[in-house]
Amino acid sequence: MVNLMMTMIFFTFIFVFSCVLIFIINLLLKEVVGFKRLHWLSILLIGLITTSTIFYFDYPFKHFFYIFFGILLLILAIAILINVTSFGKNAVEYYRQARQSGKSASKATWQAILGSAAIAIFLIAFFVSPNALFGLFFLLFIYSRLKTTPEKKFLKFQQILATSKIRSIAMGLVEVEGKITAGTHFKSPLSRKLCYGYRYYEYDISEDSKGDKRYSLRHSEEKIRRFTLTDDSGSVRIDATPETLTFVNFSSYQNYETNSVSYQEYLLFPNEEYLIIGTAIEKDDQVVITQAAPHRLLGIASKGYLGAWNEVAPMRRNLAITVISAAILIAFILTVPYEYQSHHLTVFYRESPLLKWLF
C-alpha cells in the first residue's frame, strides 16, 4: 500500500513537472520562432505520454536526455503541423498588412519569401537530423538576442549617452530632453485632440478555433512633421517624418473596441516631457536633429516610461542570466549518466550527450 502511494505521488510529480516543462518549451518556441501556442489539452496529453515513457524505463534518469529530446520533437511535430497548415493564409495576410502599413512591395515580398524558406529549412532539419534541428534553434535564439530594432537601439543608447543641454549639443548622436513647443498641429482622427503628430490604427477582430482574438490591420494613418524641442537652455529643430521617427513603447492615448473593429491612436502632446535620441547635423545654417548615418536612429519616448524601464532593467537582466544559467546547469546534471550501488555514486560524465564532444 505504501509502495502504491509512493508510486502515485511520484507519477503525479513527474506528470506536473512534464507539463510545466512542455509549457516552457512551447513558450520559448512561441517567443523565439513565433510558433502558435499549444492548446492546454495538447500539453496534458504530451505530459501524460512523457510520464508513461519515463515509467517504461528501469532507469529513466539515465535516458533523460533522449526523453527530453523526444518531448521536444513531439512538440515540434505538433507545432510544425499547426503552423504549416496556416502559414499560407498568414503569409497572404502579412503581405496585405505590410502593404497597408506603407512597406515597399519588394520588402514585404522578400519577408514572405524568407519566412517560407525558414519553415522549409525547419521541416528538412526535423526529418533529416535532430542535431541539425537543435543547432537551428540555438542559432535562432542567438539571432533573436542579437537582432537590432529601432526600439532596442534607442533603449540601449539611452543607458549609455549622457543627456545634453540643447544649447551645447555637439555633432553626432545625441540625447536631449524637453517639451515640444512648436510645429505643425494635427487633429487626431479618434479623440479629435490637437497634437504635434499621431499614429492611428484600425484592426479587424476575428476569433480562431480556440476563441482567442486575432487582429488584422485594416487601416493606418500617420501624421508627423518637423517640430521644435525646448529645454531650459534653448531649442532645436527635430526633422521627423512618419518613416524616420520611432515611437518607443508609447501608451495609446485612446483605445477601444467594438464587436469587430479595434481603434488605437498614439499622440505627441505639447506639454509632456520627452527624451529624443538622434543625429545632430548642420542644415540650413542651423543645428537640427534627424535620422542619419551611421546609426540611422531617431526615437522619442516619454520620460515617465524611461524612468520605470531603467528601474526594472537590471532586475530583468539579472533574472534572465540566472534562469539561463540554471537551465544550463540542470541540463548538464540531468543528462550525466550515473550508477548508485552499495552506497557509492559513480558519475559517467564522459558519456553525457552534452559533454561527449569535450573528450
C-alpha positions in Angstrom: 0.0 0.0 0.0 2.9 2.4 0.9 4.6 1.5 -2.4 1.5 2.2 -4.4 1.0 5.5 -2.6 4.7 6.5 -3.3 4.3 5.4 -7.0 1.2 7.6 -7.3 2.9 10.6 -5.7 6.0 10.1 -8.0 3.7 9.7 -11.1 1.9 12.9 -10.2 5.1 14.8 -9.6 6.6 13.7 -12.9 3.3 14.5 -14.7 3.2 18.0 -13.3 6.9 18.6 -14.0 6.5 17.3 -17.6 3.5 19.7 -18.2 5.4 22.6 -16.8 8.5 21.7 -18.9 6.3 21.3 -22.0 4.7 24.7 -21.4 8.1 26.4 -21.0 9.4 24.8 -24.2 6.3 25.8 -26.1 6.6 29.3 -24.7 10.2 29.5 -25.9 9.2 28.3 -29.3 6.4 30.9 -29.4 8.8 33.8 -28.4 11.9 32.8 -30.4 10.4 31.2 -33.5 6.8 32.5 -33.5 5.1 29.2 -33.2 1.5 29.2 -32.1 0.6 28.3 -28.5 -0.5 24.7 -27.9 -3.9 24.0 -26.5 -3.9 23.1 -22.8 -5.3 19.7 -23.7 -2.3 19.1 -26.0 0.1 20.0 -23.2 -1.7 17.5 -20.8 -1.6 14.8 -23.5 2.1 15.2 -24.2 2.7 15.3 -20.4 0.9 12.0 -20.0 2.9 10.4 -22.8 6.1 11.7 -21.3 5.3 10.4 -17.8 4.3 7.0 -19.2 7.6 6.9 -21.2 9.6 7.7 -18.1 7.9 4.9 -16.2 8.7 2.5 -19.0 12.4 2.7 -18.4 14.0 1.0 -15.4 16.5 3.8 -15.0 14.7 6.8 -16.6 17.3 9.4 -15.5 20.0 7.6 -17.4 17.9 8.3 -20.5 16.7 11.7 -19.5 18.4 13.5 -22.5 16.7 11.2 -25.0 13.3 11.5 -23.2 13.7 15.3 -23.2 14.7 15.3 -26.8 11.7 13.1 -27.7 9.4 15.6 -25.9 10.9 18.4 -27.9 10.5 16.5 -31.2 6.9 15.7 -30.3 6.1 19.3 -29.5 7.8 20.4 -32.7 5.9 17.9 -34.8 2.6 19.2 -33.5 3.6 22.8 -33.7 5.1 22.5 -37.2 1.9 20.8 -38.4 -0.3 23.5 -36.9 1.9 26.3 -38.3 2.5 24.8 -41.8 -1.3 24.4 -42.3 -1.9 28.1 -41.5 1.3 29.5 -43.0 -0.1 30.2 -46.4 -3.0 32.1 -45.0 -0.8 34.1 -42.6 1.7 34.9 -45.4 -1.0 36.4 -47.5 -2.4 38.3 -44.6 1.1 39.6 -43.6 1.7 40.8 -47.1 -1.6 42.7 -47.1 -0.9 44.3 -43.8 2.7 45.2 -44.8 1.4 46.9 -47.9 -1.3 48.8 -45.9 1.3 50.0 -43.3 3.4 51.5 -46.1 6.2 48.9 -46.6 7.5 48.6 -50.1 6.3 45.7 -52.2 9.8 44.3 -52.6 10.5 44.3 -48.8 7.1 42.7 -48.0 7.7 40.1 -50.7 11.2 39.3 -49.5 10.0 38.9 -45.9 7.3 36.5 -47.0 9.9 34.5 -49.1 12.3 34.4 -46.2 9.6 33.2 -43.9 8.7 30.4 -46.3 12.3 29.4 -46.6 12.7 29.3 -42.8 9.7 26.9 -42.5 11.2 24.7 -45.2 14.5 24.6 -43.5 12.9 23.6 -40.2 10.9 20.8 -41.9 14.1 19.4 -43.6 16.0 19.6 -40.4 13.2 17.9 -38.5 13.1 14.9 -40.8 16.8 14.6 -41.7 18.8 15.4 -38.5 17.7 16.1 -34.9 21.1 17.5 -34.2 20.8 20.0 -37.0 17.4 21.0 -35.7 18.9 21.6 -32.2 21.6 23.7 -33.9 19.0 25.7 -35.8 17.1 26.5 -32.6 20.4 27.6 -30.9 21.2 29.9 -33.8 17.7 31.3 -33.8 17.9 32.0 -30.1 21.2 33.8 -30.6 19.8 35.8 -33.6 16.7 36.9 -31.6 19.0 38.2 -28.9 21.3 40.0 -31.3 18.7 41.3 -33.7 18.5 45.1 -33.5 15.4 47.1 -33.9 15.0 50.9 -33.5 13.4 50.3 -30.1 16.3 48.2 -28.9 18.9 50.6 -30.2 17.1 53.5 -28.5 16.8 51.8 -25.1 20.5 50.7 -25.3 21.8 54.2 -26.2 19.6 56.0 -23.6 21.5 54.0 -21.0 24.9 54.9 -22.5 24.5 58.5 -23.6 24.5 61.5 -21.3 21.6 63.9 -21.7 22.9 67.1 -23.4 21.6 70.6 -22.9 20.2 71.8 -26.2 22.4 74.9 -26.2 25.6 72.8 -26.1 24.9 69.8 -28.3 27.7 68.5 -30.5 27.5 67.0 -33.9 26.8 63.3 -34.0 24.5 61.0 -32.0 22.9 63.0 -29.1 20.3 62.6 -26.4 18.2 65.6 -25.5 15.0 66.1 -23.4 12.4 68.7 -23.2 8.9 69.7 -24.4 7.6 70.3 -27.9 6.9 74.0 -28.2 6.4 74.5 -32.0 5.5 72.6 -35.1 2.6 71.7 -37.3 -0.7 71.0 -35.4 -2.8 68.0 -36.3 -6.2 66.9 -35.1 -6.2 63.2 -34.2 -8.8 61.1 -36.0 -10.1 59.3 -32.9 -10.1 61.6 -30.0 -10.1 64.9 -32.1 -7.3 66.2 -29.9 -4.8 68.8 -31.2 -1.3 67.4 -31.2 2.1 67.6 -33.0 1.8 64.2 -34.5 -0.1 60.9 -34.3 -0.2 57.3 -35.3 -3.7 55.9 -35.8 -4.6 52.2 -36.4 -7.7 50.2 -37.1 -7.8 46.4 -36.8 -10.4 43.9 -37.8 -11.1 41.5 -34.9 -11.7 37.8 -35.5 -11.6 34.7 -33.4 -9.7 31.5 -34.1 -10.8 28.0 -33.3 -9.7 28.4 -29.6 -11.7 31.5 -29.1 -8.6 33.7 -29.0 -8.9 37.1 -30.7 -6.9 37.8 -33.8 -6.2 41.4 -35.0 -5.6 42.2 -38.7 -4.6 45.7 -39.7 -7.3 47.3 -42.0 -6.2 50.9 -41.9 -3.3 53.0 -40.6 -2.7 56.8 -40.7 0.4 58.6 -39.5 1.0 62.4 -39.4 4.4 63.7 -38.2 6.4 66.7 -39.4 9.3 68.7 -38.1 8.8 70.2 -34.7 10.8 72.1 -32.1 12.0 70.7 -28.8 12.8 73.1 -26.0 14.6 72.8 -22.6 15.8 75.4 -20.1 18.8 76.2 -22.3 17.4 76.6 -25.8 15.5 75.0 -28.6 16.4 72.6 -31.5 14.5 71.6 -34.6 13.7 67.9 -35.0 13.5 66.8 -38.6 11.0 64.0 -38.3 8.7 62.1 -40.7 6.4 59.1 -40.1 9.1 56.9 -41.7 12.0 58.1 -39.6 10.6 58.8 -36.1 10.2 55.8 -33.9 7.6 55.9 -31.0 9.3 53.9 -28.3 6.7 52.0 -26.2 4.1 54.8 -26.3 0.9 54.1 -24.4 -2.1 54.6 -26.6 -4.0 57.8 -25.8 -7.3 56.3 -26.8 -8.0 52.6 -27.4 -11.4 51.0 -27.7 -13.1 48.1 -29.4 -16.4 47.3 -31.0 -17.5 43.8 -31.8 -15.5 43.6 -34.9 -13.0 46.6 -35.0 -10.3 47.9 -32.7 -9.2 51.5 -32.8 -5.9 52.8 -31.4 -4.1 56.2 -31.5 -0.8 57.5 -30.2 -0.2 61.2 -29.9 2.6 63.7 -29.4 1.5 66.4 -26.9 2.9 69.9 -26.3 3.2 69.9 -22.5 4.8 66.5 -21.9 8.4 65.7 -21.2 10.0 63.7 -24.0 13.5 62.2 -24.5 14.8 62.1 -28.1 17.8 60.4 -29.5 19.0 61.2 -33.0 21.9 62.6 -35.0 22.7 66.3 -34.8 23.8 67.7 -38.1 24.1 71.2 -39.6 21.3 72.0 -42.1 20.1 75.3 -43.4 22.7 77.1 -41.3 21.4 75.7 -38.0 21.8 72.5 -36.0 18.9 70.0 -36.4 18.4 66.5 -35.0 17.4 63.9 -37.6 17.9 60.3 -38.6 21.3 59.9 -40.3 24.1 57.5 -40.9 25.8 55.6 -39.3 23.2 54.9 -36.5 20.0 55.6 -38.5 18.1 56.3 -35.3 15.6 58.9 -34.4 13.5 57.8 -31.5 11.2 59.5 -29.0 10.0 58.2 -25.6 8.1 59.6 -22.6 10.4 60.4 -19.7 8.0 58.7 -17.3 8.2 55.4 -19.2 12.0 55.5 -19.4 12.2 56.1 -15.6 10.2 53.0 -14.9 12.1 51.0 -17.6 15.5 51.9 -16.2 14.4 50.8 -12.7 13.5 47.3 -13.7 16.1 46.8 -16.5 18.9 45.5 -14.1 16.4 43.1 -12.4 15.2 41.8 -15.8 18.8 41.3 -17.0 19.9 39.5 -13.8 16.8 37.3 -13.9 17.5 36.3 -17.5 21.1 35.4 -16.6 20.0 33.4 -13.6 17.3 31.5 -15.5 19.6 30.7 -18.4 22.5 29.6 -16.1 20.2 27.5 -14.0 18.7 25.8 -17.1 22.2 25.0 -18.5 23.3 23.6 -15.1 20.1 21.5 -14.7 20.5 20.2 -18.3 24.1 19.1 -17.6 23.2 17.5 -14.3 20.2 15.6 -15.7 22.0 14.3 -18.8 25.0 12.9 -17.0 24.6 9.1 -16.5 25.2 7.7 -13.0 25.1 4.5 -11.1 24.4 4.0 -7.4 25.5 0.7 -5.8 26.5 -0.2 -2.3 26.2 3.4 -1.1 28.6 4.5 -3.8 27.6 7.0 -6.5 29.5 6.8 -9.8 29.1 9.6 -12.3 29.9 8.9 -16.0 30.3 12.5 -17.1 32.2 11.4 -20.3 29.1 9.7 -21.5 26.8 12.7 -21.2 25.3 13.6 -24.6 26.1 17.3 -23.9 29.7 16.6 -22.8 30.9 13.9 -25.2 32.3 16.4 -27.6 34.8 17.7 -25.0 36.5 14.3 -24.7 
